[in-house]
Amino acid sequence: MAMDAAAADVDHLAAERAAAGFDVEEMKVAWAGSRHAVEVADRMARLVASDPVFRKDNRTMISRKELFKDTLRKAAHAWKRIVELRLTEEEAGLLRLYVDQPGYVDLHWGMFVPAIKGQGTEEQQKKWLPLAYKFQIIGCYAQTELGHGSNVQGLETTATFDPKTDEFVIHSPTLTSSKWWPGGLGKASTHAVVYARLITEGKDYGIHGFIVQLRSLEDHSPLPGVTLGDIGGKFGSGAYNSMDNGVLRFDHVRIPRNQMLMRLSQVTREGKYVHSDVPKQLLYGTMVFVRQAIVADASKALSRAVCIAVRYSAIRKQFGSQDGGPETQVLNYRTQQSRLFPLLASAYAFRFVGEWLKWLYTDVTQKLEAKDYSTLQEAHACTAGLKAVTTSATADAIEECRKLCGGHGYLNSSGLPELFAVYVPACTYEGDNVVLLLQVAKILMKTVSQLNSGKQPVGTMAYMGNVQYLMQCKCAVNTAEDWLNPAFIQEAFEARALRMAVNCAQNIGQAANQEDVCFAGFSERSPDLLEVAVAHIQLIIVTKFIEKVQQDIPGHGVKEQLQNLCNVYALYILHKHLGDFLATGCITPQQGALANEQLGKLYAQVRPNAVALVDAFNYTDHYLGSVLGRYDGNVYPALYEEAWKDPLNETVVPEGYHEYLRPLLKQQLRLSRL
């Protein structure tokens, strides 16, 4: 009987796909960015899924030691396959993505190599990058300390120049100066880019980067004066525990002077500190690169969670049966749709804004090389804000998807607990989200203060130049269908963002010098400033989604479905932040009610296509890692089989029965006879 029901579930999921009102293959292209990207992703995903070394279904059941060794094995095997198959950089990156296990290679490629490329001289790059590219050294990024994270200027590790020996002395003067959290540091890395206070001729020149060898290349033992290890287990089973996050202390460790990253500044043989001709703003190129990758990762993580929740919601049936008839699919309940479909729309929205960030990285890099810094401040606000908003939303959404899967979502085999535990650190690494949003708000306040100076805002802040109109315009929406007009949506979001920023700036007060905002009271207004920053970033996401939909998109029905998702995202954000729109007078209560009415209609339009829309993410079952999100819908037999794989079921009578359970039961039996 159970197997008959399972077969019906499989047939039902196939029917969902057959009913889709668009070309799924073309939607895959829209999601991936190009047909070539789809083909490469397919090839790499199949390569990983078919290789038994990359098995990952047992990760939550093995010990931390076994998990770490498994991570080393997978990283080595992945490198072997990359070399054997002569994979391109794009293919190699996708292969590592689909292996889907955090490890030292993430920081080696994602932080160590970019730091040397961005901050090292040509000579330093020629020396160190070939070693890193061939894995003859393994690098990490040692910035965060036990006592300081977001406040980089507060770091305590010192690098004192000794002119007698032409060396820097790297030292950890306090317990809180211990480097803490760098991935790969705990057990794998041989080298690190270490950030420390540069001291020469008795003067502290602030934080600079240094390439420091940590372990012997012969036997991997720590070098003299270096104390390092793993900081211990982290949240969740499996999850990020495959990463050897580390602790590192230096006891007067000496390195050659030329291992200071000297692209932007240097110390001469005599100990003089000098700036190079290369502008320090070039560092922002690396920052944009890292943060655009984080936004892209947010879309991947969110889309995985949504894929699991949508497919399972189409399989799961609860209530609604009458006279013994079939129960109702959970996905048909409006409460499920109102919680799930905005997350589906968000996954697409984050994907497309991530694509735009890639373009921004190229644009900023080209401008910086040409010594054009006109868009630098705006680019910083974009990347910092998008990192903060997308990672926070994704972490919350993964947990919401777990709850949308009911009790089964709590099982490790659902894939959702581990996905959440792996993803949630993104809210703090590469900048705590609250700190980043306050940086965005600071830039917005400065921009507002310059509006009367004739200096026109640029890029994603250009709408602020239309201040006179946006401060007094009235929303033209009269019917629910009017909310499908992208011009009305755009104007409402622009007016909300600008009015919130202007109101906040007025409350804080402005300096006499219009080049600077007076930040007396900035701290007191910080909760309001966070909301101002979020409103600006949500406007960017909505704008980029609208721009994507307005492009020439091939394929039957694809444009229509993307338009629906764009409207769902925008109107959901409007619904969620309705108080902002009403308080600033951007819309009336009646128009807010019409937006909610239209949102309900959009859910009904998304419903027939929901399964096909997550199929367009093009994820293999191996990468998804979820019995609930299986492509074939064969959920219940898979759940049943998965349960018996747990080590606790290796014996019928549990270990400890004779020591603890049997004596207790016998005692209770004797007591019952008294």
TORTI-779340 format. One line per 4 residues: their letters; for each residue x, y, z negated of C-alpha. Coordinates in Angstrom, 1 decimal. Layout:
// TORTI-779340
a> X/Y/Z  ...
***
This chain:
// TORTI-779340
mamd> 0.0/0.0/0.0  2.8/2.4/-1.0  4.6/1.7/2.3  1.4/2.3/4.3
aaaa> 1.1/5.7/2.6  4.8/6.5/3.3  4.3/5.6/7.0  1.3/7.9/7.1
dvdh> 3.5/10.7/5.7  6.0/10.2/8.4  3.3/10.3/11.1  1.9/13.4/9.5
laae> 5.2/15.3/9.6  5.5/14.4/13.3  2.1/15.8/13.9  3.1/19.0/12.2
raaa> 6.0/19.3/14.6  3.9/18.5/17.6  1.5/21.3/16.7  4.1/24.0/16.7
gfdv> 3.3/27.0/18.9  6.8/27.7/20.0  9.9/26.2/21.6  11.9/24.8/18.7
eemk> 15.1/24.4/20.7  15.0/28.1/21.7  14.3/29.0/18.1  17.5/27.1/17.1
vawa> 19.4/29.4/19.6  17.8/32.5/18.0  18.8/31.3/14.6  22.4/30.2/15.5
gsrh> 23.0/33.2/17.8  23.8/31.4/21.0  23.4/28.1/22.7  27.1/27.5/22.4
avev> 26.8/27.9/18.6  24.0/25.4/18.5  26.1/22.8/20.4  29.2/23.3/18.3
adrm> 27.2/23.1/15.1  25.4/19.9/16.3  28.7/18.3/17.1  30.4/19.2/13.8
arlv> 27.4/18.2/11.7  27.2/14.8/13.3  30.9/14.3/12.9  30.7/14.9/9.2
asdp> 27.4/12.9/8.7  28.8/9.8/10.5  32.0/9.7/8.4  31.8/7.6/5.2
vfrk> 34.6/9.6/3.6  32.3/12.6/3.5  29.6/10.8/1.5  28.1/13.1/-1.1
dnrt> 24.9/11.3/-2.5  26.8/10.2/-5.6  28.3/13.5/-6.7  26.0/14.1/-9.6
misr> 26.7/10.6/-11.0  30.4/10.6/-11.3  32.8/12.1/-13.9  34.5/15.4/-13.4
kelf> 37.9/13.7/-12.8  36.4/11.4/-10.2  34.6/14.4/-8.6  37.8/16.4/-8.3
kdtl> 39.8/13.5/-6.9  37.0/13.0/-4.4  37.2/16.7/-3.4  41.0/16.3/-2.8
rkaa> 40.3/13.2/-0.6  37.7/15.0/1.4  39.8/18.1/1.9  42.8/16.0/3.1
hawk> 40.6/13.9/5.4  38.9/17.0/6.9  42.4/18.5/7.6  43.4/15.2/9.2
rive> 40.3/15.2/11.5  40.9/18.9/12.4  44.5/18.1/13.5  43.6/14.8/15.3
lrlt> 40.7/16.3/17.2  42.5/19.6/17.8  39.5/21.6/16.7  39.2/25.3/17.3
eeea> 39.1/27.7/14.4  35.3/27.9/14.9  34.9/24.1/14.9  37.2/23.7/11.9
gllr> 35.2/26.2/9.9  31.9/24.4/10.7  33.4/21.1/9.8  34.4/22.4/6.4
lyvd> 30.9/23.9/6.0  29.2/20.6/6.6  31.5/18.7/4.2  29.6/20.9/1.7
qpgy> 31.8/20.4/-1.3  33.4/23.4/-3.1  37.2/23.0/-3.3  40.5/24.7/-3.1
vdlh> 40.3/25.2/0.7  37.5/27.7/0.3  39.8/30.2/-1.5  42.8/29.3/0.6
wgmf> 41.1/30.3/3.8  38.6/32.7/2.4  40.8/34.9/0.1  44.5/34.0/0.1
vpai> 45.0/34.1/3.9  42.9/37.3/4.4  44.7/39.0/1.5  48.1/38.4/3.2
kgqg> 46.7/39.4/6.6  45.2/42.6/5.2  47.9/43.7/2.7  51.1/42.1/3.9
teeq> 53.6/43.7/6.3  54.2/42.1/9.7  57.4/40.5/8.3  55.5/39.1/5.3
qkkw> 52.7/37.8/7.6  55.3/36.0/9.8  56.8/34.3/6.8  53.7/33.3/4.8
lpla> 50.9/32.8/7.2  52.4/29.9/9.2  53.0/28.1/6.0  49.4/28.7/4.9
ykfq> 48.0/27.8/8.3  49.8/24.4/8.2  48.9/23.7/4.6  52.6/23.6/3.7
iigc> 51.6/25.9/0.8  48.1/26.1/-0.8  47.1/29.6/-2.0  44.5/31.1/-4.3
yaqt> 43.5/34.7/-5.2  44.3/35.5/-8.9  42.6/38.8/-9.8  40.0/38.2/-12.5
elgh> 41.3/38.0/-16.0  39.8/36.6/-19.2  39.1/40.2/-20.4  38.4/42.0/-17.1
gsnv> 36.5/41.2/-13.9  34.6/44.0/-12.2  36.8/46.6/-13.8  39.8/45.8/-11.6
qgle> 41.7/48.9/-12.9  41.5/47.5/-16.4  43.6/44.4/-15.5  46.4/43.8/-18.0
ttat> 48.9/41.6/-16.1  52.1/43.5/-15.4  54.7/43.4/-12.6  57.7/45.4/-13.8
fdpk> 60.5/46.1/-11.4  64.1/45.3/-12.4  66.5/47.2/-10.2  69.4/45.2/-11.6
tdef> 68.3/42.0/-9.9  65.9/43.4/-7.3  63.0/41.5/-8.8  59.6/42.0/-10.2
vihs> 58.9/40.5/-13.6  55.4/39.1/-13.8  54.1/38.9/-17.4  50.8/38.3/-19.3
ptlt> 51.2/40.5/-22.3  47.9/39.5/-24.1  45.6/36.6/-24.3  42.9/38.6/-22.4
sskw> 45.4/39.2/-19.6  45.3/35.5/-18.7  44.1/35.0/-15.1  40.7/33.3/-15.4
wpgg> 38.3/31.8/-12.8  40.4/31.7/-9.6  39.2/28.8/-7.5  41.9/26.3/-6.6
lgka> 44.2/27.6/-9.3  43.5/24.9/-11.9  45.1/22.0/-10.2  45.7/22.4/-6.5
stha> 47.3/25.8/-5.6  51.1/26.1/-5.1  51.0/29.9/-4.6  48.7/32.8/-5.5
vvya> 48.2/36.4/-4.6  48.4/37.8/-8.1  47.1/41.3/-8.9  49.0/43.1/-11.6
rlit> 49.9/46.6/-12.8  53.0/47.7/-10.9  55.5/49.4/-13.2  58.7/50.9/-12.0
egkd> 61.0/53.6/-13.4  58.8/53.5/-16.5  55.6/54.6/-14.7  52.4/52.5/-14.1
ygih> 51.3/52.8/-10.5  48.1/50.7/-10.9  47.0/47.4/-9.4  49.0/45.8/-6.6
gfiv> 49.2/42.3/-5.0  52.1/40.0/-5.3  52.8/36.5/-3.8  53.8/34.3/-6.6
qlrs> 54.8/30.6/-6.4  53.2/28.7/-9.3  54.1/25.0/-8.8  57.0/23.1/-7.4
ledh> 56.7/22.0/-3.8  58.5/18.8/-4.7  56.5/17.3/-7.6  53.7/20.0/-8.1
splp> 54.8/20.7/-11.7  54.4/24.3/-13.0  57.4/26.5/-12.5  59.3/27.9/-15.5
gvtl> 57.3/30.5/-17.4  54.0/29.5/-15.7  51.3/28.0/-17.8  48.2/27.0/-15.9
gdig> 45.3/24.5/-15.9  41.5/24.1/-15.4  39.1/26.2/-17.4  36.6/23.3/-17.9
gkfg> 33.2/22.1/-16.8  30.6/24.5/-15.3  26.9/24.7/-15.0  25.1/21.7/-13.4
sgay> 26.0/18.2/-12.4  28.4/17.8/-9.5  27.8/21.3/-8.0  30.7/23.7/-8.5
nsmd> 32.5/21.3/-10.8  34.3/20.0/-7.8  36.3/23.3/-7.8  39.3/23.6/-10.1
ngvl> 38.7/27.1/-11.4  41.9/27.9/-13.3  43.6/29.8/-16.1  47.1/31.2/-15.6
rfdh> 49.6/32.9/-17.9  53.0/34.3/-17.0  56.0/34.5/-19.4  58.4/37.0/-17.7
vrip> 58.3/35.2/-14.4  60.7/36.7/-11.8  59.9/37.0/-8.1  61.9/38.8/-5.3
rnqm> 60.9/42.4/-4.6  59.8/41.5/-1.1  57.0/39.3/-2.5  55.0/42.4/-3.3
lmrl> 52.4/42.9/-0.6  53.8/46.0/1.0  51.6/47.0/3.9  50.2/50.0/2.1
sqvt> 52.9/50.8/-0.4  56.3/49.5/-1.5  59.1/49.8/-4.0  62.6/50.5/-2.7
regk> 65.7/48.7/-3.7  66.4/51.6/-6.1  63.0/51.3/-7.7  61.3/54.2/-6.0
yvhs> 57.6/53.9/-5.3  56.6/55.0/-1.8  53.4/55.0/0.3  53.7/53.5/3.8
dvpk> 52.3/55.2/6.9  49.5/52.7/7.0  46.3/54.3/5.5  44.9/52.6/2.4
qlly> 41.5/52.6/3.9  42.5/49.6/6.0  41.9/47.5/2.9  38.2/48.0/3.5
gtmv> 38.3/45.9/6.6  39.2/42.8/4.5  36.4/43.7/2.0  33.8/44.0/4.8
fvrq> 35.0/40.6/6.2  34.6/38.8/2.9  31.2/40.3/2.1  29.7/39.7/5.5
aiva> 30.7/36.0/5.0  28.9/36.1/1.6  25.7/37.4/3.2  25.9/34.7/5.9
dask> 26.3/32.1/3.1  23.2/33.5/1.4  21.2/32.8/4.5  22.5/29.2/4.7
alsr> 21.8/28.4/1.0  18.3/30.0/1.1  17.4/28.2/4.4  18.4/24.9/2.9
avci> 16.2/25.4/-0.1  13.3/26.6/2.0  13.7/23.6/4.4  13.4/21.2/1.5
avry> 10.4/22.9/0.0  8.5/23.3/3.3  9.0/19.7/4.4  8.1/18.4/1.0
sair> 5.1/20.7/0.7  3.8/19.3/4.0  4.2/15.7/2.7  3.0/16.2/-0.9
kqfg> -0.8/15.9/-1.4  -2.6/16.9/-4.5  -6.3/17.5/-5.4  -9.0/18.5/-3.0
sqdg> -10.3/15.0/-2.2  -14.1/14.4/-2.2  -15.8/11.0/-2.1  -12.5/9.2/-1.8
gpet> -11.3/11.3/1.1  -7.7/12.4/1.6  -6.2/14.9/-0.8  -5.0/18.3/0.4
qvln> -1.4/19.0/1.6  0.2/21.3/-1.0  1.3/23.5/2.0  -2.3/24.3/2.7
yrtq> -2.9/26.0/-0.6  -2.7/29.8/-0.4  -0.8/30.0/-3.7  1.9/27.8/-2.2
qsrl> 2.1/29.8/1.0  2.3/33.1/-0.9  5.3/31.9/-2.8  7.0/29.9/-0.1
fpll> 6.5/31.8/3.2  8.2/35.0/2.0  11.2/32.9/1.2  11.1/31.4/4.7
asay> 10.9/34.9/6.1  13.8/36.0/3.9  16.0/33.3/5.2  15.6/34.5/8.7
afrf> 15.9/38.2/7.6  19.2/37.5/5.8  20.5/35.5/8.9  19.9/38.5/11.2
vgew> 21.3/41.1/8.9  24.3/38.9/8.5  24.8/38.8/12.3  24.7/42.6/12.3
lkwl> 27.3/42.7/9.5  29.7/40.7/11.8  29.3/43.5/14.3  29.9/46.1/11.6
ytdv> 33.1/44.3/10.6  34.4/44.6/14.1  33.3/48.2/14.5  34.8/49.3/11.1
tqkl> 38.1/47.5/11.9  38.4/49.2/15.3  37.6/52.6/13.8  40.2/52.1/10.9
eakd> 42.9/51.1/13.4  42.1/54.4/15.3  42.3/56.3/11.9  38.6/57.1/12.2
ystl> 37.2/56.9/8.6  33.8/58.6/9.4  31.8/55.4/8.7  33.9/54.0/5.9
qeah> 31.7/55.2/3.0  28.5/54.0/4.7  30.1/50.6/5.5  31.1/50.2/1.9
acta> 27.5/50.9/0.8  26.1/48.4/3.3  28.4/45.6/2.4  28.3/46.1/-1.3
glka> 24.5/46.5/-1.3  23.7/43.6/1.0  26.0/41.3/-0.9  24.1/42.2/-4.1
vtts> 20.6/42.1/-2.8  20.9/38.9/-0.7  22.8/36.8/-3.3  20.4/37.8/-6.1
atad> 17.3/37.1/-4.0  18.8/33.8/-2.8  19.6/32.5/-6.3  16.1/33.4/-7.4
aiee> 14.6/31.8/-4.3  16.4/28.5/-4.7  15.0/28.2/-8.2  11.5/29.1/-6.9
crkl> 11.8/26.4/-4.3  12.7/23.9/-7.0  9.5/24.8/-8.8  7.5/24.7/-5.6
cggh> 8.5/21.0/-5.3  6.9/20.3/-8.7  8.4/17.7/-11.0  10.4/15.9/-8.3
gyln> 12.3/19.1/-7.6  13.9/18.7/-11.0  15.6/15.5/-9.9  19.2/15.7/-8.8
ssgl> 18.2/13.7/-5.7  16.0/16.6/-4.6  19.2/18.5/-3.9  17.8/21.7/-5.4
pelf> 19.4/21.6/-8.9  22.9/21.1/-7.4  22.3/23.7/-4.7  21.3/26.3/-7.3
avyv> 24.3/25.5/-9.5  26.6/25.8/-6.5  25.1/29.0/-5.3  24.4/31.1/-8.4
pact> 28.1/32.2/-9.0  27.7/34.3/-5.9  25.8/36.8/-8.0  29.0/37.6/-9.9
yegd> 32.1/36.8/-7.7  33.4/39.4/-5.3  31.7/42.0/-7.4  29.0/41.8/-10.1
nvvl> 25.7/42.6/-8.4  24.7/45.3/-10.8  28.1/47.0/-10.5  27.9/46.9/-6.7
llqv> 24.4/48.4/-6.6  25.5/51.2/-8.9  28.3/51.9/-6.4  25.7/52.0/-3.6
akil> 23.6/54.4/-5.7  26.6/56.7/-6.3  27.2/57.0/-2.5  23.4/57.6/-2.0
mktv> 23.5/60.4/-4.6  26.5/62.0/-3.0  24.7/61.8/0.4  21.6/63.5/-1.0
sqln> 23.7/66.2/-2.4  25.2/67.0/1.0  21.9/67.1/2.9  21.7/70.9/2.8
sgkq> 25.3/71.4/3.8  24.8/70.5/7.5  26.7/67.3/7.2  24.7/64.6/8.9
pvgt> 24.4/61.1/7.4  25.6/58.3/9.7  24.8/54.7/10.4  22.2/53.1/8.1
maym> 22.0/56.4/6.2  21.0/58.4/9.3  17.3/58.4/8.3  18.3/60.7/5.3
gnvq> 19.0/63.5/7.9  15.2/63.5/8.6  14.6/64.6/5.0  12.1/67.4/5.7
ylmq> 9.7/65.1/7.6  10.1/62.0/5.4  9.5/63.9/2.2  6.1/65.1/3.3
ckca> 4.9/62.6/5.9  1.6/60.6/5.4  1.2/57.0/6.4  -1.0/56.6/9.4
vnta> -2.3/53.1/8.5  -6.1/52.9/8.7  -6.7/49.2/9.2  -5.0/46.0/8.1
edwl> -3.8/45.4/11.7  -2.0/48.8/11.7  0.5/47.2/9.4  1.7/45.1/12.3
npaf> 3.1/48.3/13.9  6.8/48.3/13.3  6.9/52.1/13.5  4.5/52.4/10.5
iqea> 6.5/49.8/8.5  9.8/51.6/9.3  8.5/55.0/8.3  7.0/53.7/5.0
fear> 10.3/52.1/4.0  12.4/55.1/5.1  10.1/57.5/3.1  10.2/55.2/0.0
alrm> 14.0/54.9/0.1  14.6/58.7/0.6  12.0/59.9/-1.9  13.3/57.6/-4.6
avnc> 16.9/58.8/-3.9  15.9/62.5/-3.9  13.9/62.2/-7.1  16.7/60.4/-8.8
aqni> 19.3/63.0/-7.7  17.0/65.8/-9.0  16.7/64.0/-12.3  20.5/63.6/-12.6
gqaa> 21.3/67.1/-11.4  23.9/68.2/-8.9  27.3/69.8/-9.3  28.0/73.3/-8.0
nqed> 30.5/71.8/-5.6  28.3/70.0/-3.1  31.1/67.6/-2.3  30.6/65.8/-5.6
vcfa> 27.6/64.8/-7.6  27.6/65.6/-11.2  27.4/62.3/-13.0  26.4/63.6/-16.4
gfse> 23.4/61.5/-17.1  24.3/59.0/-14.4  24.5/56.2/-17.0  21.2/57.2/-18.6
rspd> 19.5/56.9/-15.2  21.3/53.7/-14.2  18.1/51.5/-14.1  16.5/54.0/-11.7
llev> 19.6/54.1/-9.7  19.5/50.3/-9.3  16.0/50.6/-7.8  17.2/53.4/-5.5
avah> 20.0/51.2/-4.2  17.7/48.2/-3.7  15.2/50.3/-1.8  17.9/51.5/0.6
iqli> 19.3/48.0/1.2  15.8/46.5/1.8  15.2/49.2/4.4  18.4/48.0/6.1
ivtk> 17.2/44.4/6.1  13.8/45.4/7.5  15.3/47.6/10.1  17.7/44.9/11.4
fiek> 14.9/42.3/11.5  12.8/44.7/13.5  15.7/45.4/15.9  16.2/41.7/16.3
vqqd> 12.6/41.1/17.2  12.6/44.0/19.7  15.4/42.3/21.7  14.7/40.1/24.8
ipgh> 14.3/36.7/23.2  13.8/33.7/25.5  11.6/30.7/24.8  7.9/30.1/24.6
gvke> 6.4/31.7/21.5  9.8/32.4/19.8  9.4/36.2/19.8  5.9/35.9/18.4
qlqn> 7.0/33.7/15.5  9.9/36.0/14.7  7.6/39.0/14.7  5.3/37.2/12.2
lcnv> 8.2/36.4/9.9  9.5/40.0/10.2  6.1/41.3/9.2  5.8/38.8/6.4
yaly> 9.2/39.9/5.0  8.4/43.6/5.2  4.9/43.4/3.8  6.0/41.0/1.0
ilhk> 8.6/43.5/-0.1  6.0/46.2/0.1  3.7/44.1/-2.0  6.4/43.2/-4.5
hlgd> 7.5/46.9/-4.9  4.1/48.4/-4.4  4.6/50.7/-7.4  7.5/52.4/-5.7
flat> 5.5/53.1/-2.5  2.5/54.4/-4.5  4.5/56.4/-7.0  6.4/58.2/-4.3
gcit> 3.2/58.9/-2.3  4.4/56.9/0.8  1.1/55.1/1.0  -2.2/55.2/-0.7
pqqg> -3.8/52.5/-2.9  -6.2/51.7/0.0  -3.3/51.3/2.4  -1.5/49.0/-0.1
alan> -4.7/46.9/-0.3  -4.7/46.7/3.5  -1.1/45.5/3.5  -2.0/42.7/1.1
eqlg> -4.9/41.8/3.3  -2.7/41.6/6.4  -0.1/39.6/4.5  -2.7/36.9/3.8
klya> -3.6/36.8/7.5  0.1/36.4/8.4  0.4/33.4/6.1  -2.3/31.7/8.0
qvrp> -0.5/32.3/11.2  2.8/31.0/9.9  1.2/27.8/8.4  0.9/25.8/11.6
nava> 4.5/26.5/12.5  6.1/26.2/9.1  7.7/22.8/9.5  9.0/23.6/13.0
lvda> 10.4/26.9/11.7  12.6/25.1/9.2  13.5/22.4/11.8  15.1/25.3/13.7
fnyt> 17.7/25.6/11.0  19.1/22.4/12.6  20.3/20.8/9.4  21.2/17.1/9.2
dhyl> 19.9/15.1/6.3  23.5/14.7/5.2  24.0/18.5/4.9  20.6/19.0/3.4
gsvl> 21.3/16.4/0.7  17.7/15.9/-0.4  15.3/13.0/-0.5  12.5/15.5/-0.6
gryd> 13.6/17.4/2.5  14.3/14.3/4.8  13.6/15.0/8.4  11.5/11.8/8.8
gnvy> 9.3/12.6/5.7  9.9/9.2/4.2  10.1/10.8/0.7  8.5/8.3/-1.7
paly> 10.4/5.1/-0.7  13.6/7.2/-0.7  12.9/8.6/-4.2  12.2/5.0/-5.5
eeaw> 15.4/3.6/-3.9  17.5/6.6/-5.2  16.4/5.9/-8.8  18.0/2.5/-8.8
kdpl> 21.3/3.8/-7.7  21.8/5.6/-11.0  24.6/4.1/-13.1  22.2/3.8/-16.0
netv> 20.4/1.1/-14.1  23.5/-1.1/-13.6  22.4/-3.2/-16.5  18.8/-4.2/-17.4
vpeg> 19.5/-4.1/-21.2  21.3/-0.8/-21.9  24.8/-0.5/-23.4  24.3/0.2/-27.1
yhey> 21.3/-2.0/-27.5  23.0/-4.4/-29.8  24.7/-1.6/-31.8  21.8/0.7/-32.2
lrpl> 18.4/-0.3/-30.7  18.2/-3.9/-31.9  19.1/-3.1/-35.6  16.5/-0.3/-35.6
lkqq> 13.8/-2.4/-34.1  14.5/-5.3/-36.5  14.4/-2.9/-39.4  11.1/-1.6/-38.2
lrls> 9.7/-5.1/-37.9  10.8/-6.0/-41.5  9.2/-2.8/-42.8  5.9/-3.6/-40.9
rl> 5.7/-6.9/-42.9  5.9/-5.3/-46.3
***
